[in-house]
Every structure is written in C-alpha cells, then in structure tokens.
Amino acid sequence: MRALLEYCDLGWNDQCLRFYANNRAVVTLSYNQVRKPMYSNSVGKWQKYQLYLAPLLEALDVISDYADILGQVSQLFSTRHTGKVAGPA
C-alpha cells in the first residue's frame, strides 16, 4: 500500500489501512468489495484467462517500454536545459 501511494506521490495516512470503514456513499457495482478489508483469495485467478489476455498484456508491456523511454528523454531534456539532473519520473 505504501509503495502505491509513493508511486502516486501521495502521503501516507493510517486510514488507508481501514478504507473499508469509510462512511461515504459507494455507488458502484463494487460496493461489496469496497466495504471489505483487502483479501488474497483472488490472487492468481487471472491466470486461467492468460491466453485471452495475452494481446492486452503485450500491449501494456509496449506501453511500459514507451513510458520508460519518454521518462529518460524527459530527464535528459531537463538536465540539458537546466543543468540539473531531474528526479525520478
């Protein structure tokens, strides 16, 4: 959870661990999931659909590679024009 928040450049809040206890209205079809603590009984279930997901997974890998390249170019551009090394993308 902390790594996800750090990646999104968000600060830590202890309530993150008790997201299911929030009293705000939930108006999505995932209402029941939102009101439960995290669970692990679904981990790996996607694998039985791996054959069908292969094109999507390949596209996401390409997108990830492209994002990495853009981040490197951005960092290089920032360094070249400011003289400072940019932080992580």
ABEGO torsion letter per residue (X at the ends): XAAAAAAAGBBBBAAAAAAAABABBBABAAAAAAABBBBAAABGAAAAAAAAAAAAAAAAAAAAAAAAAAAAAAAAAAAAAAGBBBBBX
